Amino acid sequence: MTALTRSPLTNPDPQGLFVGRVWRPGIGPSLVMLRGDRVIDITCREVPTMRDLLERDDPADWVRAAQGEDIATLAALGASSVPGAGTERLHLLAPCDLQAVKAAGVTFAASMVERVIEEKAAGDADRAEEIRTRVRAVIGDSLSGILPGSPAAMRVKELLIAEGMWSQYLEVGIGPDAEVFTKAQPMSSVGWGALVGLHPISTWNNPEPEIVLAVCSRGRIVGATLGNDVNLRDVEGRSALLLGKAKDNNASCAIGPFLRLFDGQFTLDTVRGAELSMQVNGADDFVLEGCSSMRLISRDPAQIVAQTIGAHHQYPDGFMLFLGTMFAPVKDRDAPGQGFTHHLGDLVEIHEAHLGTLSNQVALSTDCPAWSFGTAALMRNLAGRALLGAATPD
């Protein structure tokens, strides 16, 4: 696989409170914080996991007061986090551990139209451009700004049914209930620098740049990071019942590079105004650029969280929540009318000014490192390091 030049691993805001997880050779997964361009190991009996840190009433205050062990520079961590050097090396992990990994779909009008195209094309990229033109002639931009579940949204629903263009994607896009699904299993997400995986049956797929919220078991949003919700458009397009196969495969979920904790400077309002940019660079010199503005999201992030956790569903270890994307790639790559699909070796970089850059290279899921370190392995590792047993907040 051709190694493409990736953006360096940097601290986007030295005043921010950034935490994450790294693998330390001979030790295992460790909780870290950034102090300038230094990486500080803050793992201890009080907070052996990211779950334990985020369950505290005061995660930001705790991190401000933490001491820890200086283990590397950001530059050194970035250099050792790229694939090819084996697993037993210092490298970044996804910043979550015991949390469930959930994702909200169809939260932007622009991507909603693309989901309709996927469904109507039944996973056939050859038909996509023709259908795209016809769908836009019916829908246009009329869905922009409509509050899901509102009377106006219901009138649009009636119009689309009359036009024969109603879709299950439009139901969750403008109906009262958000689509929230399980993107990945706890401990299975990959971090900055890792390979991201495509199931080998897919021939039409794309990255999805998204903000990811960290939510504790009490439903409090405590921070945010970046994510790549790798998507198999042909698989999901054949049937929405194949969503699990389209979304949850080996290395198909990337999160990072670090989680930024909410404090006086960085809040949910900052997330509401976030502007994401993405660039895909291929070994064939193809470049795809895209963006996703959180200002255009159809459902407020707090509302999506409220639909995910509550009396109807608990998450005792908290959860990570992808908020969806307005990015829908239509730039032709291989042939006119075919739109975009990944080539193996593509370098995907997702950037947001307050959160940094998430960088990953594309491979087949079957060629990515197998996921073998799960929850049981983490518990055994922490027990062996005498890190279990301390009282933590409920």
C-alpha positions as a LaTeX table, in Angstrom:
\begin{tabular}{lrrr}
\hline
Residue & $x$ (\AA) & $y$ (\AA) & $z$ (\AA) \\
\hline
Met1 & 0.00 & 0.00 & 0.00 \\
Thr2 & 1.38 & 3.39 & $-0.98$ \\
Ala3 & 2.14 & 5.56 & 2.05 \\
Leu4 & 0.67 & 9.01 & 1.46 \\
Thr5 & 1.78 & 12.12 & 3.34 \\
Arg6 & $-0.57$ & 12.70 & 6.25 \\
Ser7 & $-1.09$ & 15.79 & 8.39 \\
Pro8 & 1.07 & 15.81 & 11.54 \\
Leu9 & $-0.45$ & 15.01 & 14.90 \\
Thr10 & $-0.82$ & 18.37 & 16.68 \\
Asn11 & $-2.56$ & 20.05 & 19.58 \\
Pro12 & $-5.18$ & 22.33 & 17.99 \\
Asp13 & $-5.59$ & 24.45 & 21.13 \\
Pro14 & $-3.02$ & 24.43 & 23.97 \\
Gln15 & $-5.72$ & 25.89 & 26.26 \\
Gly16 & $-8.07$ & 22.97 & 25.57 \\
Leu17 & $-8.49$ & 19.91 & 27.77 \\
Phe18 & $-7.66$ & 16.95 & 25.52 \\
Val19 & $-7.67$ & 13.35 & 26.74 \\
Gly20 & $-7.18$ & 10.11 & 24.86 \\
Arg21 & $-5.88$ & 6.58 & 24.97 \\
Val22 & $-2.60$ & 5.08 & 23.77 \\
Trp23 & $-1.12$ & 1.61 & 23.70 \\
Arg24 & 2.14 & 1.47 & 25.67 \\
Pro25 & 4.46 & $-1.42$ & 24.78 \\
Gly26 & 4.78 & $-3.89$ & 27.63 \\
Ile27 & 2.00 & $-2.11$ & 29.54 \\
Gly28 & $-1.17$ & $-1.91$ & 27.47 \\
Pro29 & $-3.93$ & 0.70 & 27.03 \\
Ser30 & $-3.32$ & 3.89 & 28.97 \\
Leu31 & $-5.28$ & 7.07 & 29.57 \\
Val32 & $-3.42$ & 10.23 & 28.50 \\
Met33 & $-3.84$ & 14.00 & 28.44 \\
Leu34 & $-2.11$ & 16.64 & 26.35 \\
Arg35 & 0.05 & 19.30 & 27.95 \\
Gly36 & 1.20 & 21.47 & 25.08 \\
Asp37 & 3.00 & 19.09 & 22.72 \\
Arg38 & 3.63 & 16.50 & 25.45 \\
Val39 & 1.64 & 13.32 & 26.04 \\
Ile40 & 1.07 & 12.62 & 29.75 \\
Asp41 & $-0.04$ & 9.21 & 31.05 \\
Ile42 & $-2.69$ & 9.86 & 33.73 \\
Thr43 & $-3.85$ & 6.25 & 34.26 \\
Cys44 & $-4.41$ & 5.49 & 37.94 \\
Arg45 & $-6.68$ & 3.50 & 40.24 \\
Glu46 & $-9.02$ & 6.48 & 40.47 \\
Val47 & $-9.48$ & 6.66 & 36.68 \\
Pro48 & $-8.18$ & 3.44 & 35.08 \\
Thr49 & $-10.42$ & 3.85 & 32.03 \\
Met50 & $-11.90$ & 6.65 & 29.95 \\
Arg51 & $-15.28$ & 5.46 & 31.17 \\
Asp52 & $-14.24$ & 6.17 & 34.78 \\
Leu53 & $-12.95$ & 9.63 & 33.90 \\
Leu54 & $-16.12$ & 10.65 & 32.05 \\
Glu55 & $-18.36$ & 9.31 & 34.82 \\
Arg56 & $-16.90$ & 11.81 & 37.29 \\
Asp57 & $-18.88$ & 14.90 & 38.21 \\
Asp58 & $-15.80$ & 16.97 & 37.40 \\
Pro59 & $-13.80$ & 15.37 & 34.55 \\
Ala60 & $-12.41$ & 18.72 & 33.38 \\
Asp61 & $-11.32$ & 19.76 & 36.88 \\
Trp62 & $-9.80$ & 16.33 & 37.49 \\
Val63 & $-7.71$ & 16.53 & 34.31 \\
Arg64 & $-6.54$ & 20.09 & 35.12 \\
Ala65 & $-5.16$ & 18.83 & 38.44 \\
Ala66 & $-3.69$ & 15.57 & 37.10 \\
Gln67 & 0.08 & 15.03 & 37.19 \\
Gly68 & 1.00 & 11.77 & 35.50 \\
Glu69 & 4.03 & 10.54 & 33.55 \\
Asp70 & 5.44 & 12.33 & 30.51 \\
Ile71 & 5.78 & 9.55 & 27.91 \\
Ala72 & 6.27 & 11.19 & 24.49 \\
Thr73 & 5.94 & 14.22 & 22.28 \\
Leu74 & 2.95 & 14.47 & 19.97 \\
Ala75 & 5.32 & 14.23 & 17.02 \\
Ala76 & 6.84 & 11.00 & 18.32 \\
Leu77 & 3.41 & 9.55 & 19.07 \\
Gly78 & 2.24 & 10.42 & 15.56 \\
Ala79 & 5.31 & 8.87 & 13.96 \\
Ser80 & 4.78 & 5.59 & 15.83 \\
Ser81 & 1.02 & 5.46 & 15.24 \\
Val82 & 1.12 & 4.76 & 11.50 \\
Pro83 & 0.50 & 1.17 & 10.29 \\
Gly84 & 3.29 & $-1.24$ & 9.49 \\
Ala85 & 5.32 & $-1.33$ & 12.69 \\
Gly86 & 3.34 & $-4.09$ & 14.42 \\
Thr87 & 0.92 & $-3.76$ & 17.30 \\
Glu88 & 3.47 & $-3.74$ & 20.13 \\
Arg89 & 4.49 & $-0.11$ & 19.68 \\
Leu90 & 3.44 & 3.18 & 21.20 \\
His91 & 0.38 & 4.25 & 19.23 \\
Leu92 & $-2.92$ & 6.07 & 19.51 \\
Leu93 & $-6.11$ & 4.18 & 20.23 \\
Ala94 & $-9.65$ & 5.46 & 19.87 \\
Pro95 & $-10.30$ & 7.72 & 22.90 \\
Cys96 & $-13.24$ & 5.60 & 24.12 \\
Asp97 & $-13.10$ & 2.20 & 25.81 \\
Leu98 & $-16.13$ & 0.73 & 27.61 \\
Gln99 & $-18.66$ & 3.09 & 26.03 \\
Ala100 & $-21.21$ & 1.88 & 23.49 \\
Val101 & $-20.63$ & 3.42 & 20.06 \\
Lys102 & $-23.87$ & 4.75 & 18.59 \\
Ala103 & $-24.59$ & 6.80 & 15.48 \\
Ala104 & $-27.43$ & 9.02 & 14.31 \\
Gly105 & $-28.29$ & 8.80 & 10.64 \\
Val106 & $-30.01$ & 11.12 & 8.17 \\
Thr107 & $-29.59$ & 14.23 & 10.32 \\
Phe108 & $-28.84$ & 16.59 & 7.41 \\
Ala109 & $-31.16$ & 17.36 & 4.48 \\
Ala110 & $-28.37$ & 17.06 & 1.89 \\
Ser111 & $-27.34$ & 13.58 & 2.98 \\
Met112 & $-31.01$ & 12.65 & 3.29 \\
Val113 & $-31.42$ & 13.15 & $-0.48$ \\
Glu114 & $-28.42$ & 10.90 & $-1.09$ \\
Arg115 & $-29.94$ & 8.18 & 1.11 \\
Val116 & $-33.08$ & 8.30 & $-1.06$ \\
Ile117 & $-30.88$ & 7.86 & $-4.11$ \\
Glu118 & $-29.17$ & 4.86 & $-2.50$ \\
Glu119 & $-32.53$ & 3.26 & $-1.81$ \\
Lys120 & $-34.03$ & 3.98 & $-5.24$ \\
Ala121 & $-30.83$ & 2.78 & $-6.98$ \\
Ala122 & $-30.91$ & $-0.44$ & $-4.93$ \\
Gly123 & $-27.14$ & $-0.24$ & $-4.53$ \\
Asp124 & $-26.48$ & 0.14 & $-8.29$ \\
Ala125 & $-24.08$ & 3.07 & $-8.88$ \\
Asp126 & $-24.89$ & 3.05 & $-12.62$ \\
Arg127 & $-28.45$ & 4.19 & $-11.93$ \\
Ala128 & $-27.53$ & 6.75 & $-9.28$ \\
Glu129 & $-27.03$ & 9.85 & $-11.45$ \\
Glu130 & $-30.31$ & 9.41 & $-13.32$ \\
Ile131 & $-32.21$ & 8.93 & $-10.06$ \\
Arg132 & $-30.34$ & 11.80 & $-8.39$ \\
Thr133 & $-31.59$ & 14.21 & $-11.05$ \\
Arg134 & $-35.19$ & 13.00 & $-10.75$ \\
Val135 & $-35.21$ & 13.07 & $-6.93$ \\
Arg136 & $-33.82$ & 16.59 & $-6.81$ \\
Ala137 & $-36.49$ & 17.73 & $-9.24$ \\
Val138 & $-39.09$ & 16.61 & $-6.70$ \\
Ile139 & $-37.34$ & 17.54 & $-3.45$ \\
Gly140 & $-34.91$ & 20.34 & $-4.33$ \\
Asp141 & $-33.90$ & 22.22 & $-1.21$ \\
Ser142 & $-37.41$ & 22.26 & 0.24 \\
Leu143 & $-36.40$ & 20.11 & 3.22 \\
Ser144 & $-33.79$ & 22.57 & 4.46 \\
Gly145 & $-34.76$ & 24.09 & 7.78 \\
Ile146 & $-37.82$ & 21.91 & 8.35 \\
Leu147 & $-38.11$ & 20.83 & 11.98 \\
Pro148 & $-38.45$ & 17.04 & 12.11 \\
Gly149 & $-41.85$ & 15.98 & 13.39 \\
Ser150 & $-43.38$ & 19.44 & 12.91 \\
Pro151 & $-46.67$ & 20.08 & 11.05 \\
Ala152 & $-44.66$ & 21.51 & 8.15 \\
Ala153 & $-42.62$ & 18.31 & 7.98 \\
Met154 & $-45.79$ & 16.25 & 7.90 \\
Arg155 & $-47.07$ & 18.29 & 4.94 \\
Val156 & $-43.85$ & 17.58 & 3.08 \\
Lys157 & $-44.32$ & 13.89 & 3.87 \\
Glu158 & $-47.80$ & 13.97 & 2.32 \\
Leu159 & $-46.44$ & 15.70 & $-0.78$ \\
Leu160 & $-43.68$ & 13.13 & $-1.26$ \\
Ile161 & $-46.08$ & 10.23 & $-0.81$ \\
Ala162 & $-48.27$ & 11.74 & $-3.53$ \\
Glu163 & $-45.21$ & 12.01 & $-5.79$ \\
Gly164 & $-44.29$ & 8.37 & $-5.16$ \\
Met165 & $-40.98$ & 9.42 & $-3.63$ \\
Trp166 & $-41.56$ & 8.57 & 0.02 \\
Ser167 & $-38.66$ & 6.73 & 1.65 \\
Gln168 & $-37.78$ & 5.23 & 4.99 \\
Tyr169 & $-34.79$ & 7.62 & 5.02 \\
Leu170 & $-37.10$ & 10.60 & 4.70 \\
Glu171 & $-39.20$ & 9.16 & 7.55 \\
Val172 & $-36.28$ & 9.40 & 9.99 \\
Gly173 & $-35.06$ & 12.61 & 8.39 \\
Ile174 & $-38.20$ & 14.66 & 8.92 \\
Gly175 & $-40.35$ & 12.41 & 11.10 \\
Pro176 & $-40.49$ & 12.64 & 14.91 \\
Asp177 & $-38.08$ & 9.77 & 15.62 \\
Ala178 & $-34.35$ & 9.99 & 14.98 \\
Glu179 & $-32.43$ & 7.07 & 13.51 \\
Val180 & $-29.94$ & 5.91 & 16.14 \\
Phe181 & $-28.07$ & 2.67 & 15.53 \\
Thr182 & $-25.09$ & 0.79 & 16.91 \\
Lys183 & $-22.07$ & 1.73 & 14.84 \\
Ala184 & $-19.46$ & $-0.44$ & 16.57 \\
Gln185 & $-18.91$ & $-2.60$ & 19.61 \\
Pro186 & $-17.14$ & $-1.23$ & 22.70 \\
Met187 & $-13.35$ & $-1.44$ & 22.25 \\
Ser188 & $-13.57$ & $-2.08$ & 18.47 \\
Ser189 & $-13.06$ & 1.47 & 17.14 \\
Val190 & $-9.66$ & 2.44 & 15.74 \\
Gly191 & $-7.75$ & 5.64 & 16.35 \\
Trp192 & $-5.66$ & 8.22 & 14.52 \\
Gly193 & $-3.18$ & 6.70 & 12.07 \\
Ala194 & $-4.84$ & 3.26 & 11.95 \\
Leu195 & $-6.17$ & 1.57 & 8.85 \\
Val196 & $-9.93$ & 1.86 & 8.31 \\
Gly197 & $-11.67$ & $-1.10$ & 6.76 \\
Leu198 & $-14.06$ & $-1.78$ & 3.89 \\
His199 & $-15.88$ & $-5.10$ & 3.72 \\
Pro200 & $-14.53$ & $-6.84$ & 0.59 \\
Ile201 & $-18.04$ & $-7.37$ & $-0.87$ \\
Ser202 & $-18.48$ & $-3.60$ & $-1.33$ \\
Thr203 & $-17.72$ & $-1.77$ & $-4.58$ \\
Trp204 & $-19.45$ & 1.53 & $-3.72$ \\
Asn205 & $-18.48$ & 3.15 & $-0.44$ \\
Asn206 & $-17.38$ & 6.40 & 1.16 \\
Pro207 & $-16.15$ & 8.09 & 4.35 \\
Glu208 & $-18.53$ & 10.05 & 6.55 \\
Pro209 & $-16.91$ & 12.91 & 8.52 \\
Glu210 & $-18.76$ & 13.51 & 11.77 \\
Ile211 & $-18.64$ & 15.08 & 15.21 \\
Val212 & $-18.80$ & 12.44 & 17.94 \\
Leu213 & $-20.17$ & 13.31 & 21.38 \\
Ala214 & $-19.06$ & 11.63 & 24.61 \\
Val215 & $-22.05$ & 11.06 & 26.90 \\
Cys216 & $-21.86$ & 9.69 & 30.45 \\
Ser217 & $-24.32$ & 7.20 & 31.95 \\
Arg218 & $-26.44$ & 10.02 & 33.36 \\
Gly219 & $-27.02$ & 11.46 & 29.90 \\
Arg220 & $-24.67$ & 14.43 & 30.40 \\
Ile221 & $-22.64$ & 15.40 & 27.34 \\
Val222 & $-19.06$ & 15.81 & 28.56 \\
Gly223 & $-16.97$ & 16.28 & 25.42 \\
Ala224 & $-16.55$ & 15.81 & 21.69 \\
Thr225 & $-14.17$ & 14.41 & 19.11 \\
Leu226 & $-14.09$ & 13.47 & 15.41 \\
Gly227 & $-15.21$ & 10.29 & 13.70 \\
Asn228 & $-15.24$ & 8.53 & 10.35 \\
Asp229 & $-18.45$ & 6.52 & 10.00 \\
Val230 & $-17.20$ & 4.38 & 7.10 \\
Asn231 & $-20.21$ & 3.51 & 4.94 \\
Leu232 & $-20.89$ & 0.83 & 2.31 \\
Arg233 & $-23.39$ & 2.57 & 0.04 \\
Asp234 & $-24.13$ & $-0.46$ & $-2.13$ \\
Val235 & $-24.81$ & $-2.74$ & 0.83 \\
Glu236 & $-27.11$ & $-0.32$ & 2.67 \\
Gly237 & $-28.70$ & 0.68 & $-0.65$ \\
Arg238 & $-29.79$ & $-2.90$ & $-1.33$ \\
Ser239 & $-31.78$ & $-2.95$ & 1.90 \\
Ala240 & $-31.92$ & $-0.88$ & 5.07 \\
Leu241 & $-32.05$ & $-4.21$ & 6.91 \\
Leu242 & $-28.39$ & $-4.63$ & 5.92 \\
Leu243 & $-27.41$ & $-1.56$ & 7.94 \\
Gly244 & $-25.41$ & $-3.65$ & 10.42 \\
Lys245 & $-23.40$ & $-5.24$ & 7.60 \\
Ala246 & $-22.89$ & $-1.86$ & 5.96 \\
Lys247 & $-21.72$ & $-0.13$ & 9.12 \\
Asp248 & $-20.12$ & $-2.56$ & 11.57 \\
Asn249 & $-17.08$ & $-4.37$ & 10.22 \\
Asn250 & $-13.49$ & $-4.79$ & 11.31 \\
Ala251 & $-11.86$ & $-1.32$ & 11.55 \\
Ser252 & $-14.88$ & 0.39 & 9.99 \\
Cys253 & $-15.17$ & 2.97 & 12.79 \\
Ala254 & $-12.43$ & 5.56 & 13.41 \\
Ile255 & $-12.59$ & 8.01 & 16.35 \\
Gly256 & $-10.06$ & 10.62 & 17.47 \\
Pro257 & $-7.44$ & 11.82 & 17.65 \\
Phe258 & $-8.34$ & 13.03 & 21.15 \\
Leu259 & $-11.50$ & 13.77 & 23.11 \\
Arg260 & $-11.88$ & 17.42 & 24.05 \\
Leu261 & $-13.65$ & 17.85 & 27.37 \\
Phe262 & $-16.28$ & 20.55 & 27.81 \\
Asp263 & $-15.17$ & 23.50 & 29.93 \\
Gly264 & $-15.69$ & 27.26 & 29.94 \\
Gln265 & $-14.06$ & 27.64 & 26.51 \\
Phe266 & $-15.40$ & 24.60 & 24.69 \\
Thr267 & $-19.10$ & 23.77 & 25.05 \\
Leu268 & $-22.02$ & 22.18 & 23.26 \\
Asp269 & $-22.64$ & 25.55 & 21.60 \\
Thr270 & $-19.14$ & 25.29 & 20.11 \\
Val271 & $-20.14$ & 21.93 & 18.66 \\
Arg272 & $-23.37$ & 23.41 & 17.29 \\
Gly273 & $-21.28$ & 25.87 & 15.27 \\
Ala274 & $-18.57$ & 23.44 & 14.17 \\
Glu275 & $-17.39$ & 23.36 & 10.56 \\
Leu276 & $-15.86$ & 20.06 & 9.46 \\
Ser277 & $-13.71$ & 19.68 & 6.38 \\
Met278 & $-12.51$ & 16.47 & 4.79 \\
Gln279 & $-10.01$ & 15.54 & 2.12 \\
Val280 & $-9.47$ & 12.18 & 0.48 \\
Asn281 & $-6.20$ & 11.68 & $-1.38$ \\
Gly282 & $-5.68$ & 8.62 & $-3.54$ \\
Ala283 & $-2.57$ & 6.99 & $-4.95$ \\
Asp284 & $-4.19$ & 7.67 & $-8.36$ \\
Asp285 & $-3.81$ & 11.44 & $-7.64$ \\
Phe286 & $-7.58$ & 11.72 & $-7.17$ \\
Val287 & $-8.55$ & 14.34 & $-4.59$ \\
Leu288 & $-11.99$ & 14.65 & $-3.03$ \\
Glu289 & $-12.84$ & 17.54 & $-0.75$ \\
Gly290 & $-15.99$ & 17.98 & 1.30 \\
Cys291 & $-17.42$ & 19.72 & 4.31 \\
Ser292 & $-20.15$ & 19.35 & 6.89 \\
Ser293 & $-21.56$ & 22.31 & 8.80 \\
Met294 & $-23.17$ & 21.55 & 12.13 \\
Arg295 & $-25.20$ & 24.74 & 11.72 \\
Leu296 & $-27.27$ & 22.88 & 9.11 \\
Ile297 & $-28.12$ & 19.83 & 11.20 \\
Ser298 & $-31.85$ & 19.05 & 11.24 \\
Arg299 & $-31.96$ & 17.84 & 14.85 \\
Asp300 & $-30.19$ & 19.53 & 17.74 \\
Pro301 & $-27.43$ & 17.34 & 19.23 \\
Ala302 & $-29.04$ & 17.49 & 22.68 \\
Gln303 & $-32.30$ & 16.22 & 21.19 \\
Ile304 & $-30.53$ & 13.26 & 19.60 \\
Val305 & $-28.90$ & 12.43 & 22.94 \\
Ala306 & $-32.31$ & 12.60 & 24.64 \\
Gln307 & $-33.73$ & 10.15 & 22.10 \\
Thr308 & $-30.81$ & 7.79 & 22.77 \\
Ile309 & $-30.69$ & 7.65 & 26.57 \\
Gly310 & $-33.47$ & 7.96 & 29.16 \\
Ala311 & $-36.07$ & 5.90 & 30.96 \\
His312 & $-36.41$ & 3.85 & 27.76 \\
His313 & $-32.69$ & 2.94 & 27.47 \\
Gln314 & $-29.74$ & 3.10 & 29.86 \\
Tyr315 & $-26.00$ & 3.01 & 29.16 \\
Pro316 & $-24.20$ & 2.26 & 32.44 \\
Asp317 & $-20.79$ & 2.87 & 30.83 \\
Gly318 & $-21.93$ & 5.86 & 28.77 \\
Phe319 & $-21.75$ & 6.06 & 24.99 \\
Met320 & $-20.15$ & 7.80 & 22.06 \\
Leu321 & $-22.62$ & 9.30 & 19.59 \\
Phe322 & $-21.87$ & 10.10 & 15.95 \\
Leu323 & $-24.07$ & 13.05 & 14.96 \\
Gly324 & $-24.33$ & 12.36 & 11.23 \\
Thr325 & $-23.00$ & 14.26 & 8.23 \\
Met326 & $-24.23$ & 16.47 & 5.43 \\
Phe327 & $-21.34$ & 15.24 & 3.25 \\
Ala328 & $-22.55$ & 13.23 & 0.25 \\
Pro329 & $-19.83$ & 12.53 & $-2.35$ \\
Val330 & $-20.97$ & 12.77 & $-5.97$ \\
Lys331 & $-17.69$ & 13.72 & $-7.70$ \\
Asp332 & $-16.98$ & 11.14 & $-10.40$ \\
Arg333 & $-13.83$ & 9.10 & $-9.91$ \\
Asp334 & $-13.72$ & 6.03 & $-12.14$ \\
Ala335 & $-16.27$ & 6.85 & $-14.86$ \\
Pro336 & $-18.85$ & 9.54 & $-15.70$ \\
Gly337 & $-22.00$ & 9.16 & $-13.62$ \\
Gln338 & $-20.39$ & 6.67 & $-11.23$ \\
Gly339 & $-19.78$ & 9.18 & $-8.45$ \\
Phe340 & $-17.18$ & 8.51 & $-5.76$ \\
Thr341 & $-16.01$ & 5.27 & $-4.27$ \\
His342 & $-12.89$ & 4.46 & $-2.29$ \\
His343 & $-9.73$ & 2.95 & $-3.72$ \\
Leu344 & $-7.54$ & 0.93 & $-1.39$ \\
Gly345 & $-4.82$ & 3.16 & 0.01 \\
Asp346 & $-6.92$ & 6.33 & 0.09 \\
Leu347 & $-5.87$ & 8.70 & 2.86 \\
Val348 & $-8.89$ & 10.23 & 4.61 \\
Glu349 & $-8.36$ & 13.31 & 6.78 \\
Ile350 & $-11.20$ & 14.95 & 8.73 \\
His351 & $-10.51$ & 18.33 & 10.31 \\
Glu352 & $-12.25$ & 20.70 & 12.73 \\
Ala353 & $-10.50$ & 23.74 & 14.19 \\
His354 & $-11.30$ & 22.95 & 17.85 \\
Leu355 & $-10.72$ & 19.19 & 17.62 \\
Gly356 & $-7.77$ & 18.71 & 15.26 \\
Thr357 & $-7.44$ & 16.22 & 12.42 \\
Leu358 & $-8.40$ & 12.55 & 12.27 \\
Ser359 & $-6.22$ & 10.74 & 9.73 \\
Asn360 & $-6.69$ & 7.16 & 8.48 \\
Gln361 & $-5.79$ & 5.11 & 5.40 \\
Val362 & $-8.26$ & 2.80 & 3.68 \\
Ala363 & $-7.82$ & $-0.97$ & 3.41 \\
Leu364 & $-10.04$ & $-4.03$ & 3.29 \\
Ser365 & $-11.46$ & $-5.06$ & 6.64 \\
Thr366 & $-9.95$ & $-8.49$ & 6.06 \\
Asp367 & $-6.48$ & $-6.89$ & 5.74 \\
Cys368 & $-6.76$ & $-4.61$ & 8.78 \\
Pro369 & $-5.37$ & $-5.87$ & 12.09 \\
Ala370 & $-7.88$ & $-8.26$ & 13.63 \\
Trp371 & $-9.78$ & $-6.91$ & 16.64 \\
Ser372 & $-8.62$ & $-9.10$ & 19.52 \\
Phe373 & $-8.40$ & $-6.81$ & 22.56 \\
Gly374 & $-11.92$ & $-6.59$ & 23.97 \\
Thr375 & $-13.52$ & $-5.84$ & 27.32 \\
Ala376 & $-12.36$ & $-9.04$ & 29.00 \\
Ala377 & $-8.79$ & $-8.42$ & 27.87 \\
Leu378 & $-8.96$ & $-4.88$ & 29.23 \\
Met379 & $-10.20$ & $-6.09$ & 32.61 \\
Arg380 & $-7.44$ & $-8.70$ & 32.84 \\
Asn381 & $-4.84$ & $-6.12$ & 31.83 \\
Leu382 & $-6.00$ & $-3.57$ & 34.41 \\
Ala383 & $-6.19$ & $-6.22$ & 37.11 \\
Gly384 & $-2.62$ & $-7.27$ & 36.32 \\
Arg385 & $-1.53$ & $-3.65$ & 36.72 \\
Ala386 & $-3.36$ & $-3.38$ & 40.09 \\
Leu387 & $-5.60$ & $-0.64$ & 38.68 \\
Leu388 & $-8.96$ & $-2.14$ & 39.61 \\
Gly389 & $-10.73$ & $-1.83$ & 42.93 \\
Ala390 & $-10.73$ & 1.91 & 43.57 \\
Ala391 & $-14.09$ & 3.49 & 44.32 \\
Thr392 & $-15.44$ & 5.47 & 41.38 \\
Pro393 & $-18.57$ & 7.65 & 41.14 \\
Asp394 & $-21.80$ & 5.82 & 40.28 \\
\hline
\end{tabular}
